[in-house]
């Protein structure tokens, strides 16, 4: 950050500030206007020196190259008393609205210089601006001190006073024989005061709220060449400017890197003001010591810091020990955004007469985004400068003009060197740029050179959150006070019910709770019948009030209920209601976890899991019309519609979240849907999931993946560690929402078998796919590959992602790879068959379905009927109606009865026909046998259709079968009408041929997408 922009003045004691940008256009109209200014007043009270040196001294005080004071003062010697009045005064005016100059003020100290006067100089003040010729002779007598006075500009009071006592050190270090002890150095006492103009109050507030950033370059180690005086060592970085815009980062340079002094300790020294070094000042030492332990250095690249810092190769080290500092007046939000996406740039250049070298480094300042963090110290390796890499990592071009030399080595001859390179022979290679070019390390040995840097903020970007601590002594004192009270009977109060009897109160509370909204929770406390009689230490430390506090903390946003007594009372009543319900369930022994699924909801789930989306949506809409305030219906409808209409799915999901904003599946589905469009907007939903459901392992895994995608890597790792902890505790909340047949999270594909010891990402990916959150599921699957490697389960999940997105060919590709590696796994083959059927390869699909074992989900089992094996089909159907009954399975079994009537014996037929007194003389036995077979088949088909209608009242296929089989005309017309109302297309030809088998394979009846199938397989296969 160059100082040429500041408009220095070397003759006047008044700092004439430039006009603000808003008044530049009015300069011609208001030529005499000057902005209101503040005044900095300096008073020198004393200069104490040793008794042996009581000559008069010339004193000069400057700030930012502006002269505040130039006078001759008389020292007071070693006396203890201080004079009551000042011995020299000075002042400076400044414009607080000139933000650019105020930022430059932060990078400069107040500089005070003194020099003893000779007899000849007493009538003529000595000018401290000496020439280069006389500087060596007389600079040894000059003493200096630098004072950091930035706090005086960043306060709000009308007047602000700073008292300063500083030891004046020699500008040039004298020989050892002429050095003085610290106690005998001159001691300067000053006072600084600021008088602020009330017209600048708005600018004073801006300065008060300003944060500051300080970048300290300590040293570089393991440089590629030993330190040489003929070379100029220059470093550069960026620092925020006063505008606060993302694009407004100013360039700062660190020049005059020096050889590492003997005994220099990079962890304990006084840093130098780089702004003074750049202007040629000899004495630039700061007044705040730089001190830290080596363990505080962030060493992400595992550099052996101790080895290089113990002077193993001292000639390859360069020391700066300098810093730059600036104010951030427009807030830190722009810095927050920048640090989340990019690293901080740094360059180091070595210039010489015959060329030099250029290096770059990337400072990872992400730790400054942590709560309460304001300092980060880094050990960062140096790389050869590369414009493309700089743009990718830091989003900027090279800071300074790089040197032309570049250390390329061709590997064709094994030791060839680039013609432009002045580098020493390579000791190794760090990276390969092309197939035949290698680049040597940037260090003197086989490792890279590195720099040690500190970046410090005035205050953390995110304040520290420290909860209030309650000491054990305070808890003990409260318990003792309560125990001293006389025991008394307590009246149990529940929801306004004043009853002495405990169980009666519990029952009344349970009855009243059924009439109010409640988002249930598992039992969290064991109640004691003696609880309402005594108050003891055991109750206060281990009983239900602690569990109630945990429940409230996990299920409610606390700070919203602590704003007033009325709201806090509401919170207490809510927690009391939850306690009463748990007590009721404990004492009355009610099983509230087993809830019977409503028949229409079960039918809707069956239709969705059989890919009959149109029918499922129709049932869900009817359910919503009946119960519009049921959030579960809206959520399941949203999941169903994600496969066909995303906009409608968003509307339904919004309704579910609005009705019940705490349901985990609604929050997860909404957060995942928002993540696809704007990840930042989805953050409150994932935070709510972790807050309301802290013991659900899968939620922590999904939140970790979400934070990982937003590049919050440390937060993602911490979240994943918590998930592993919950798994070790074996929390039961993971099985709250089962993923099996007839459940909300059941689906059409065969379940991916996930073993208990497998990676948590498997379970999370499976859950996300069932909610159609495919984007987040793909991230989980990618983490599976990096953490656990490939497996048949991995290829199944990858193929499902492609299949649900409609990328059928990609799905087949992944399935084939999985089959080649792990063999013909049943769930992979069934998925391959389904994908082949979607692609129209019906013959291949039929063969694949015939090879699968019908022990998976109902969809795969019923689709395997298309293989054409009638004996196998009957066994599959009977197993389905026993273990996974649905209207689809019963209707398919009815069609199977009609297509394959059972054989009937002659004796049975005679006994049945004799009861009806039918004359069978003259009718062949085979005709009678066939008629009985058809009669039995029709009766069985009718019974199966009735069972299908018991499960799904709108099963159109079952109504169509009845319309073909029932005898009375009125019943037949009713069944045909019901079939058509249910969306089934029934033709007159089908009614006339009621005894004939179905003309279509099962794939014609499962799902809307399959109803129009006219494949060759369907023409040749009969169910």
Secondary structure in CASP SS format (residue, H / E / C, confidence):
PFRMAT SS
TARGET T0000
AUTHOR 0000-0000-0000
METHOD secondary structure of the structure
MODEL  1
X C 1.00
X C 1.00
X C 1.00
X H 1.00
X H 1.00
X H 1.00
X C 1.00
X C 1.00
X C 1.00
X C 1.00
X C 1.00
X C 1.00
X C 1.00
X C 1.00
X C 1.00
X C 1.00
X C 1.00
X C 1.00
X C 1.00
X C 1.00
X H 1.00
X H 1.00
X H 1.00
X H 1.00
X H 1.00
X H 1.00
X C 1.00
X C 1.00
X C 1.00
X C 1.00
X C 1.00
X C 1.00
X C 1.00
X C 1.00
X C 1.00
X C 1.00
X C 1.00
X E 1.00
X E 1.00
X E 1.00
X E 1.00
X E 1.00
X E 1.00
X E 1.00
X E 1.00
X E 1.00
X E 1.00
X E 1.00
X C 1.00
X C 1.00
X C 1.00
X C 1.00
X C 1.00
X C 1.00
X C 1.00
X E 1.00
X E 1.00
X E 1.00
X E 1.00
X E 1.00
X E 1.00
X E 1.00
X E 1.00
X C 1.00
X C 1.00
X E 1.00
X E 1.00
X E 1.00
X E 1.00
X E 1.00
X E 1.00
X E 1.00
X E 1.00
X E 1.00
X C 1.00
X C 1.00
X C 1.00
X C 1.00
X C 1.00
X C 1.00
X C 1.00
X C 1.00
X C 1.00
X C 1.00
X C 1.00
X C 1.00
X C 1.00
X E 1.00
X E 1.00
X E 1.00
X E 1.00
X E 1.00
X E 1.00
X E 1.00
X C 1.00
X C 1.00
X C 1.00
X C 1.00
X H 1.00
X H 1.00
X H 1.00
X H 1.00
X H 1.00
X H 1.00
X H 1.00
X C 1.00
X C 1.00
X C 1.00
X C 1.00
X E 1.00
X E 1.00
X E 1.00
X E 1.00
X E 1.00
X E 1.00
X E 1.00
X C 1.00
X C 1.00
X H 1.00
X H 1.00
X H 1.00
X C 1.00
X C 1.00
X C 1.00
X C 1.00
X C 1.00
X C 1.00
X C 1.00
X C 1.00
X C 1.00
X C 1.00
X H 1.00
X H 1.00
X H 1.00
X H 1.00
X H 1.00
X H 1.00
X H 1.00
X H 1.00
X H 1.00
X H 1.00
X C 1.00
X E 1.00
X E 1.00
X E 1.00
X E 1.00
X E 1.00
X C 1.00
X C 1.00
X H 1.00
X H 1.00
X H 1.00
X C 1.00
X C 1.00
X C 1.00
X C 1.00
X C 1.00
X C 1.00
X E 1.00
X E 1.00
X E 1.00
X E 1.00
X E 1.00
X E 1.00
X E 1.00
X E 1.00
X E 1.00
X C 1.00
X E 1.00
X E 1.00
X C 1.00
X C 1.00
X C 1.00
X C 1.00
X C 1.00
X H 1.00
X H 1.00
X H 1.00
X C 1.00
X C 1.00
X C 1.00
X H 1.00
X H 1.00
X H 1.00
X C 1.00
X C 1.00
X E 1.00
X E 1.00
X E 1.00
X E 1.00
X E 1.00
X E 1.00
X E 1.00
X E 1.00
X E 1.00
X C 1.00
X C 1.00
X H 1.00
X H 1.00
X H 1.00
X H 1.00
X H 1.00
X H 1.00
X H 1.00
X H 1.00
X H 1.00
X H 1.00
X H 1.00
X C 1.00
X C 1.00
X E 1.00
X E 1.00
X E 1.00
X E 1.00
X E 1.00
X E 1.00
X E 1.00
X E 1.00
X E 1.00
X E 1.00
X E 1.00
X C 1.00
X C 1.00
X C 1.00
X C 1.00
X C 1.00
X C 1.00
X C 1.00
X C 1.00
X C 1.00
X C 1.00
X E 1.00
X E 1.00
X E 1.00
X E 1.00
X E 1.00
X E 1.00
X E 1.00
X E 1.00
X E 1.00
X C 1.00
X C 1.00
X C 1.00
X C 1.00
X C 1.00
X C 1.00
X C 1.00
X C 1.00
X E 1.00
X E 1.00
X E 1.00
X E 1.00
X E 1.00
X E 1.00
X C 1.00
X C 1.00
X C 1.00
X E 1.00
X E 1.00
X C 1.00
X C 1.00
X C 1.00
X C 1.00
X C 1.00
X C 1.00
X C 1.00
X C 1.00
X E 1.00
X E 1.00
X E 1.00
X E 1.00
X E 1.00
X E 1.00
X H 1.00
X H 1.00
X H 1.00
X H 1.00
X H 1.00
X C 1.00
X C 1.00
X C 1.00
X C 1.00
X C 1.00
X C 1.00
X E 1.00
X E 1.00
X E 1.00
X E 1.00
X E 1.00
X E 1.00
X E 1.00
X C 1.00
X C 1.00
X H 1.00
X H 1.00
X H 1.00
X E 1.00
X E 1.00
X C 1.00
X C 1.00
X C 1.00
X C 1.00
X C 1.00
X C 1.00
X H 1.00
X H 1.00
X H 1.00
X H 1.00
X H 1.00
X C 1.00
X C 1.00
X C 1.00
X C 1.00
X H 1.00
X H 1.00
X H 1.00
X C 1.00
X E 1.00
X E 1.00
X E 1.00
X E 1.00
X E 1.00
X E 1.00
X E 1.00
X E 1.00
X E 1.00
X E 1.00
X E 1.00
X C 1.00
X C 1.00
X C 1.00
X C 1.00
X H 1.00
X H 1.00
X H 1.00
X H 1.00
X H 1.00
X H 1.00
X H 1.00
X H 1.00
X H 1.00
X C 1.00
X C 1.00
X E 1.00
X E 1.00
X E 1.00
X E 1.00
X E 1.00
X E 1.00
X E 1.00
X E 1.00
X C 1.00
X C 1.00
X C 1.00
X C 1.00
X C 1.00
X E 1.00
X E 1.00
X E 1.00
X E 1.00
X E 1.00
X E 1.00
X E 1.00
X C 1.00
X C 1.00
X H 1.00
X H 1.00
X H 1.00
X H 1.00
X C 1.00
X E 1.00
X C 1.00
X C 1.00
X C 1.00
X E 1.00
X E 1.00
X E 1.00
X E 1.00
X E 1.00
X E 1.00
X E 1.00
X C 1.00
X E 1.00
X E 1.00
X C 1.00
X C 1.00
X H 1.00
X H 1.00
X H 1.00
X H 1.00
X H 1.00
X H 1.00
X H 1.00
X H 1.00
X C 1.00
X C 1.00
X C 1.00
X C 1.00
X C 1.00
X C 1.00
X C 1.00
X C 1.00
X C 1.00
X C 1.00
X C 1.00
X C 1.00
X C 1.00
X E 1.00
X E 1.00
X E 1.00
X C 1.00
X C 1.00
X C 1.00
X C 1.00
X C 1.00
X C 1.00
X C 1.00
X C 1.00
X C 1.00
X C 1.00
X C 1.00
X C 1.00
X C 1.00
X C 1.00
X C 1.00
X C 1.00
X C 1.00
X C 1.00
X C 1.00
X C 1.00
X E 1.00
X E 1.00
X C 1.00
X C 1.00
X C 1.00
X C 1.00
X E 1.00
X E 1.00
X E 1.00
X C 1.00
X C 1.00
X C 1.00
X C 1.00
X C 1.00
X C 1.00
X C 1.00
X C 1.00
X C 1.00
X C 1.00
X E 1.00
X E 1.00
X E 1.00
X E 1.00
X E 1.00
X E 1.00
X E 1.00
X E 1.00
X C 1.00
X C 1.00
X C 1.00
X C 1.00
X E 1.00
X C 1.00
X C 1.00
X C 1.00
X C 1.00
X C 1.00
X C 1.00
X C 1.00
X C 1.00
X C 1.00
X H 1.00
X H 1.00
X H 1.00
X H 1.00
X H 1.00
X H 1.00
X H 1.00
X H 1.00
X H 1.00
X H 1.00
X H 1.00
X H 1.00
X H 1.00
X C 1.00
X C 1.00
X C 1.00
X C 1.00
X C 1.00
X C 1.00
X C 1.00
X E 1.00
X E 1.00
X E 1.00
X C 1.00
X C 1.00
X E 1.00
X E 1.00
X E 1.00
X C 1.00
X C 1.00
X H 1.00
X H 1.00
X H 1.00
X H 1.00
X H 1.00
X H 1.00
X H 1.00
X H 1.00
X H 1.00
X H 1.00
X H 1.00
X H 1.00
X C 1.00
X C 1.00
X C 1.00
X C 1.00
X C 1.00
X C 1.00
X C 1.00
X C 1.00
X C 1.00
X C 1.00
X C 1.00
X C 1.00
X C 1.00
X C 1.00
X C 1.00
X H 1.00
X H 1.00
X H 1.00
X H 1.00
X C 1.00
X C 1.00
X C 1.00
X C 1.00
X H 1.00
X H 1.00
X H 1.00
X H 1.00
X H 1.00
X H 1.00
X C 1.00
X H 1.00
X H 1.00
X H 1.00
X H 1.00
X H 1.00
X H 1.00
X H 1.00
X H 1.00
X H 1.00
X H 1.00
X H 1.00
X H 1.00
X C 1.00
X C 1.00
X H 1.00
X H 1.00
X H 1.00
X C 1.00
X C 1.00
X C 1.00
X C 1.00
X H 1.00
X H 1.00
X H 1.00
X H 1.00
X H 1.00
X H 1.00
X H 1.00
X H 1.00
X H 1.00
X H 1.00
X H 1.00
X H 1.00
X H 1.00
X H 1.00
X H 1.00
X H 1.00
X H 1.00
X H 1.00
X H 1.00
X H 1.00
X H 1.00
X H 1.00
X H 1.00
X H 1.00
X C 1.00
X C 1.00
X C 1.00
X C 1.00
X C 1.00
X C 1.00
X C 1.00
X C 1.00
X C 1.00
X C 1.00
X H 1.00
X H 1.00
X H 1.00
X H 1.00
X H 1.00
X H 1.00
X H 1.00
X H 1.00
X H 1.00
X H 1.00
X H 1.00
X C 1.00
X C 1.00
X C 1.00
X H 1.00
X H 1.00
X H 1.00
X H 1.00
X H 1.00
X H 1.00
X H 1.00
X H 1.00
X H 1.00
X H 1.00
X H 1.00
X H 1.00
X H 1.00
X H 1.00
X C 1.00
X C 1.00
X C 1.00
X C 1.00
X H 1.00
X H 1.00
X H 1.00
X H 1.00
X H 1.00
X H 1.00
X H 1.00
X H 1.00
X H 1.00
X H 1.00
X H 1.00
X C 1.00
X C 1.00
X C 1.00
X C 1.00
X H 1.00
X H 1.00
X H 1.00
X H 1.00
X H 1.00
X H 1.00
X H 1.00
X H 1.00
X H 1.00
X H 1.00
X H 1.00
X H 1.00
X H 1.00
X H 1.00
X C 1.00
X C 1.00
X C 1.00
X C 1.00
X H 1.00
X H 1.00
X H 1.00
X H 1.00
X H 1.00
X H 1.00
X H 1.00
X H 1.00
X H 1.00
X H 1.00
X H 1.00
X H 1.00
X H 1.00
X H 1.00
X C 1.00
X C 1.00
X C 1.00
X C 1.00
X C 1.00
X H 1.00
X H 1.00
X H 1.00
X H 1.00
X H 1.00
X H 1.00
X H 1.00
X H 1.00
X H 1.00
X H 1.00
X C 1.00
X C 1.00
X C 1.00
X C 1.00
X H 1.00
X H 1.00
X H 1.00
X H 1.00
X H 1.00
X H 1.00
X H 1.00
X H 1.00
X H 1.00
X H 1.00
X H 1.00
X H 1.00
X H 1.00
X C 1.00
X C 1.00
X C 1.00
X H 1.00
X H 1.00
X H 1.00
X H 1.00
X H 1.00
X H 1.00
X H 1.00
X H 1.00
X H 1.00
X H 1.00
X H 1.00
X H 1.00
X H 1.00
X H 1.00
X H 1.00
X H 1.00
X H 1.00
X C 1.00
X C 1.00
X H 1.00
X H 1.00
X H 1.00
X H 1.00
X C 1.00
X C 1.00
X C 1.00
X C 1.00
X C 1.00
X C 1.00
X C 1.00
X C 1.00
X C 1.00
X C 1.00
X C 1.00
X C 1.00
X C 1.00
X C 1.00
X C 1.00
X C 1.00
X C 1.00
X C 1.00
X C 1.00
X C 1.00
X C 1.00
X C 1.00
X C 1.00
X C 1.00
X H 1.00
X H 1.00
X H 1.00
X H 1.00
X H 1.00
X H 1.00
X H 1.00
X H 1.00
X H 1.00
X H 1.00
X H 1.00
X C 1.00
X C 1.00
X C 1.00
X H 1.00
X H 1.00
X H 1.00
X H 1.00
X H 1.00
X H 1.00
X H 1.00
X H 1.00
X H 1.00
X H 1.00
X H 1.00
X H 1.00
X H 1.00
X H 1.00
X C 1.00
X C 1.00
X C 1.00
X C 1.00
X H 1.00
X H 1.00
X H 1.00
X H 1.00
X H 1.00
X H 1.00
X H 1.00
X H 1.00
X H 1.00
X H 1.00
X H 1.00
X H 1.00
X H 1.00
X H 1.00
X C 1.00
X C 1.00
X H 1.00
X H 1.00
X H 1.00
X H 1.00
X H 1.00
X H 1.00
X H 1.00
X H 1.00
X H 1.00
X H 1.00
X H 1.00
X H 1.00
X H 1.00
X H 1.00
X H 1.00
X C 1.00
X C 1.00
X C 1.00
X H 1.00
X H 1.00
X H 1.00
X H 1.00
X H 1.00
X H 1.00
X H 1.00
X H 1.00
X H 1.00
X H 1.00
X H 1.00
X H 1.00
X H 1.00
X H 1.00
X C 1.00
X C 1.00
X H 1.00
X H 1.00
X H 1.00
X H 1.00
X H 1.00
X H 1.00
X H 1.00
X H 1.00
X H 1.00
X H 1.00
X C 1.00
X C 1.00
X C 1.00
X C 1.00
X C 1.00
X C 1.00
X H 1.00
X H 1.00
X H 1.00
X H 1.00
X H 1.00
X H 1.00
X H 1.00
X H 1.00
X H 1.00
X H 1.00
X C 1.00
X C 1.00
X H 1.00
X H 1.00
X H 1.00
X H 1.00
X H 1.00
X H 1.00
X H 1.00
X H 1.00
X H 1.00
X H 1.00
X H 1.00
X H 1.00
X H 1.00
X H 1.00
X C 1.00
X C 1.00
X C 1.00
X H 1.00
X H 1.00
X H 1.00
X H 1.00
X H 1.00
X H 1.00
X H 1.00
X H 1.00
X H 1.00
X H 1.00
X H 1.00
X H 1.00
X H 1.00
X C 1.00
X C 1.00
X C 1.00
X C 1.00
X C 1.00
X C 1.00
X H 1.00
X H 1.00
X H 1.00
X H 1.00
X H 1.00
X H 1.00
X H 1.00
X H 1.00
X H 1.00
X H 1.00
X C 1.00
X C 1.00
X C 1.00
X C 1.00
X C 1.00
X C 1.00
X C 1.00
X C 1.00
X C 1.00
X H 1.00
X H 1.00
X H 1.00
X H 1.00
X H 1.00
X H 1.00
X H 1.00
X H 1.00
X H 1.00
X H 1.00
X H 1.00
X H 1.00
X H 1.00
X H 1.00
X H 1.00
X H 1.00
X H 1.00
X H 1.00
X H 1.00
X H 1.00
X H 1.00
X H 1.00
X H 1.00
X H 1.00
X H 1.00
X H 1.00
X H 1.00
X C 1.00
X C 1.00
X C 1.00
X C 1.00
X H 1.00
X H 1.00
X H 1.00
X H 1.00
X H 1.00
X H 1.00
X H 1.00
X H 1.00
X H 1.00
X H 1.00
X C 1.00
X C 1.00
X C 1.00
X H 1.00
X H 1.00
X H 1.00
X H 1.00
X H 1.00
X H 1.00
X H 1.00
X H 1.00
X H 1.00
X H 1.00
X H 1.00
X H 1.00
X H 1.00
X C 1.00
X C 1.00
X C 1.00
X C 1.00
X C 1.00
X C 1.00
X H 1.00
X H 1.00
X H 1.00
X H 1.00
X H 1.00
X C 1.00
X C 1.00
X C 1.00
X C 1.00
X C 1.00
X C 1.00
X C 1.00
X C 1.00
X C 1.00
X H 1.00
X H 1.00
X H 1.00
X C 1.00
X C 1.00
X C 1.00
X H 1.00
X H 1.00
X H 1.00
X C 1.00
X C 1.00
X C 1.00
X C 1.00
X C 1.00
X H 1.00
X H 1.00
X H 1.00
X H 1.00
X H 1.00
X C 1.00
X C 1.00
X C 1.00
END
